[in-house]
Amino acid sequence: MTTRGEALVACLMEIERHVGSSGWDQPARLFALVPTAALLEAEPSLAAHLGQPTSLGALSSVEQGGFAAGDDPVAALARISWPAAVHGCAIALERTFLPADAEGDLTDDPDQNARIVATHPRRQDVRVVVGCTRDGQRHGVGRLQSNPDDLLGGQDLVPGLTSALARTLE
């Protein structure tokens, strides 16, 4: 993985730790990703909090207050655009899903499906943090509530959400 890719992964892992420190059942949260060196240059007072970048190209996240994803985070992201100073962006959100072999319990009614998934004894709750940069780096990390010690990761963890996030940088 390139240094740029490593910087994105490290930043996403830090966002996941930050979001996770507040527990589960949180709304979606949106972050701008900026080069740490540029952030420290613009705001020297942050040096005590951030420290010096540990690697060339390190990224820092800046949470965007007031982001409201509602029931459709992809539609909410379609209304977002970033200024040129933003190197990338990330979103943290939680979802509930069923194992593939339990999907037979679902119907054609989205409202009924939401109730079925919410009360299903085999449902899984997951927190994902996906991010992308203007130079095309993409990655995601995820944590199952039922297995909190393991952090999953991959470039295509949630491809549809990552693509929607990447469009905000265009």
C-alpha positions as CSV (number, residue, x, y, z in Angstrom):
1,M,0.0,0.0,0.0
2,T,1.3,3.5,-0.7
3,T,2.0,6.0,1.9
4,R,-1.1,7.9,0.9
5,G,-3.2,4.7,1.3
6,E,-1.6,4.1,4.7
7,A,-2.4,7.6,5.8
8,L,-6.1,7.1,4.8
9,V,-6.3,3.8,6.6
10,A,-4.7,5.3,9.7
11,C,-7.1,8.2,9.7
12,L,-10.2,6.0,9.3
13,M,-9.0,3.8,12.2
14,E,-8.6,6.9,14.3
15,I,-12.2,8.1,13.3
16,E,-13.6,4.6,14.2
17,R,-11.9,4.8,17.7
18,H,-13.2,8.3,18.2
19,V,-16.7,7.4,17.2
20,G,-16.6,4.1,19.1
21,S,-15.6,5.9,22.3
22,S,-19.2,7.2,22.4
23,G,-20.7,3.7,22.2
24,W,-23.4,2.4,19.8
25,D,-26.7,3.8,18.4
26,Q,-25.2,7.0,17.0
27,P,-26.2,9.0,14.0
28,A,-24.1,9.1,10.9
29,R,-21.1,11.4,11.2
30,L,-19.2,13.2,8.4
31,F,-15.6,14.2,8.4
32,A,-13.3,16.3,6.2
33,L,-9.8,14.9,5.8
34,V,-7.0,17.4,5.6
35,P,-3.2,17.0,5.6
36,T,-2.1,17.2,9.2
37,A,0.9,19.3,8.2
38,A,-1.4,21.9,6.5
39,L,-3.7,21.9,9.5
40,L,-0.8,22.5,11.9
41,E,0.5,25.3,9.6
42,A,-2.9,27.0,9.6
43,E,-3.7,26.4,13.3
44,P,-0.4,26.1,15.3
45,S,-2.3,26.0,18.5
46,L,-3.5,22.5,17.6
47,A,0.1,21.1,17.8
48,A,-0.3,20.2,21.5
49,H,-3.4,18.2,20.7
50,L,-2.3,16.6,17.4
51,G,1.4,16.3,17.9
52,Q,3.7,16.3,14.9
53,P,2.7,14.1,11.9
54,T,4.2,10.7,12.4
55,S,4.5,10.1,8.6
56,L,4.7,12.1,5.5
57,G,1.2,12.7,4.2
58,A,-0.6,12.1,7.6
59,L,-4.2,13.0,7.5
60,S,-6.4,14.5,10.3
61,S,-10.2,14.4,10.4
62,V,-12.4,17.4,11.1
63,E,-15.9,16.5,12.0
64,Q,-18.7,18.3,10.2
65,G,-21.3,19.3,12.8
66,G,-24.9,19.4,11.7
67,F,-24.6,16.6,9.1
68,A,-28.0,14.8,9.0
69,A,-28.0,11.7,6.9
70,G,-31.6,10.6,7.8
71,D,-32.6,7.3,6.4
72,D,-30.7,7.8,3.2
73,P,-27.0,8.7,3.6
74,V,-26.4,8.4,-0.1
75,A,-29.0,11.1,-0.9
76,A,-27.6,13.3,2.0
77,L,-24.1,12.9,0.5
78,A,-25.4,14.0,-2.9
79,R,-26.0,17.5,-1.4
80,I,-22.4,17.8,-0.2
81,S,-19.4,19.4,-1.9
82,W,-16.0,20.2,-0.4
83,P,-13.6,23.2,-0.9
84,A,-10.2,22.5,-2.5
85,A,-8.4,22.6,0.8
86,V,-10.2,19.3,1.8
87,H,-8.0,16.4,0.7
88,G,-10.6,13.7,1.3
89,C,-13.7,12.8,3.4
90,A,-15.1,10.0,5.5
91,I,-18.4,9.0,6.9
92,A,-19.1,6.8,10.0
93,L,-22.4,5.1,10.3
94,E,-24.1,2.2,11.8
95,R,-26.3,-0.4,10.1
96,T,-28.2,-3.6,11.0
97,F,-28.2,-6.5,8.7
98,L,-29.2,-10.2,8.6
99,P,-27.0,-13.1,7.7
100,A,-27.6,-14.2,4.1
101,D,-29.4,-17.4,5.1
102,A,-31.9,-15.3,7.1
103,E,-32.9,-13.0,4.2
104,G,-35.7,-15.4,3.3
105,D,-37.6,-13.9,6.2
106,L,-37.8,-10.5,4.4
107,T,-40.8,-9.3,2.3
108,D,-41.3,-6.7,-0.5
109,D,-42.5,-4.1,2.1
110,P,-39.5,-1.9,3.2
111,D,-41.3,-0.8,6.4
112,Q,-42.1,-4.4,7.4
113,N,-38.5,-5.4,6.6
114,A,-37.2,-2.7,8.9
115,R,-39.2,-4.1,11.7
116,I,-38.2,-7.7,10.9
117,V,-34.5,-6.8,10.8
118,A,-34.7,-4.7,14.0
119,T,-36.3,-7.5,16.0
120,H,-34.6,-10.6,14.3
121,P,-32.7,-12.7,16.8
122,R,-29.8,-13.1,14.3
123,R,-29.4,-9.5,13.3
124,Q,-25.9,-8.0,13.3
125,D,-25.1,-4.4,14.1
126,V,-22.0,-2.9,12.4
127,R,-20.3,0.4,12.5
128,V,-18.5,1.3,9.3
129,V,-16.2,4.2,8.5
130,V,-15.4,4.7,4.8
131,G,-13.3,7.3,3.3
132,C,-11.7,8.5,0.1
133,T,-9.3,11.1,-1.1
134,R,-9.1,13.4,-4.2
135,D,-6.3,11.3,-5.6
136,G,-8.5,8.1,-5.7
137,Q,-7.6,6.3,-2.5
138,R,-10.5,4.5,-1.0
139,H,-10.9,2.3,2.1
140,G,-13.3,1.3,4.8
141,V,-13.1,-0.2,8.3
142,G,-15.9,-1.9,10.1
143,R,-16.6,-3.3,13.6
144,L,-19.4,-5.8,14.5
145,Q,-21.1,-5.0,17.8
146,S,-21.1,-8.7,18.5
147,N,-17.3,-8.9,18.0
148,P,-15.9,-5.6,19.2
149,D,-12.2,-6.7,19.4
150,D,-11.9,-7.2,15.6
151,L,-11.7,-4.3,13.1
152,L,-12.4,-5.4,9.5
153,G,-11.1,-3.5,6.6
154,G,-10.8,-3.3,2.8
155,Q,-10.9,-1.1,-0.2
156,D,-14.3,-2.3,-1.2
157,L,-15.9,-2.7,2.2
158,V,-19.0,-0.7,1.3
159,P,-18.5,0.2,-2.4
160,G,-21.8,2.1,-3.0
161,L,-21.3,4.3,0.0
162,T,-17.6,4.9,-0.9
163,S,-18.6,5.9,-4.4
164,A,-21.2,8.3,-3.1
165,L,-18.6,9.8,-0.8
166,A,-16.1,10.1,-3.7
167,R,-18.7,12.1,-5.7
168,T,-18.7,14.8,-3.0
169,L,-15.0,15.5,-3.9
170,E,-15.7,16.1,-7.6
